[in-house]
Amino acid sequence: MSTSFELLKKAVLENRLAHLLLLYGSGAKERFNAVLELAAMLNCIKDIKPCGECPACKKIKSGSHPDIYCLQPLKTSIGIEQILALQEKIYRKIYEGKYRICVIDEADKLTLAAANALLKIAEEPPAQTIIILSCGNIEAIIPTLRSRAQAIYLPSPPLTEWKDEAEAFSLSGGDPDLARKIQEFGVEKMKDLLQSYLEIIQTGDFLKVFALFPALEKEDYLTFTQALAVTVKDMISKGALSPIFLSEIGKTLELLKKQVNNRLALEVLALKHISYGGNRID
């Protein structure tokens, strides 16, 4: 059962915080800001926490606090070597804070061996140490580790908070991470690419497929396909497309995460979509 972040902060003030937390939902930036706020509350030396002005709060904000560790994936995963290195650090004496905070960012990328090694640490944690797993999808964490953690759901920020980025947020389906990628890619450029794609699969003009995708970076192909999934899902909900369209996009997303020819993968996807018929509902 998940807890809200507000209830978590209440637990901090009442000194009844679990030693293993699983923060999920929203976007990576929002989760990281939540971790910083939590770390500041735990280590702030003032009565009203976090004050934002004491040495501990300032060091946490600047990323220079010696008792705050952040572990991130090396390339595509977090391996057991990284967890063993973290284990060596967290059993040392705390330098200056009240609590040591260990953040595992993108925890859904833990290998099975790394997750099991972390599980052993969680079973016998060092004193005054909080381990935080941060990820977008809680289901990606192995059940044995998930069951031992206090889960905290962080909702996506409302559309009103996005201001100039509102259009990117809408294209993302409310996913902050995807919205930022779309913003970086270019909102108008993404809208044009999505519109061209949909027109091609609806008209069935397969020759245009091969001129549709320019030479993009690997991450851009992934961003387009994720945005396409949002658009297609909306069209399915309105009865304009068959669910099979979304299923094929899911398969393509898995391919794009591997070492494949990204442009070819999207061209194959488009040809499959054309074969289903742009407006046919199964």
Secondary structure, DSSP 8 states (H G I E B T S, - for coil): --EEHHHHHHHHHTT---SEEEEESS-HHHHHHHHHHHHHHHH--SSSS--S-SHHHHHHHHT--TTEEEE--BTTBB-HHHHHHHHHHHTS---SSSSEEEEEETGGGB-HHHHHHHHHHHHS--TTEEEEEEES-GGGS-HHHHTTSEEEE-----GGG-GGGHHHHHHTTS-HHHHHHHHHH-HHHHHHHHHHHHHHHHHT-GGGGGGT--S--HHHHHHHHHHHHHHHHHHHHTTSS-THHHHHHHHHHHHHTSSS-HHHHHHHHHHHHHHH-TT---
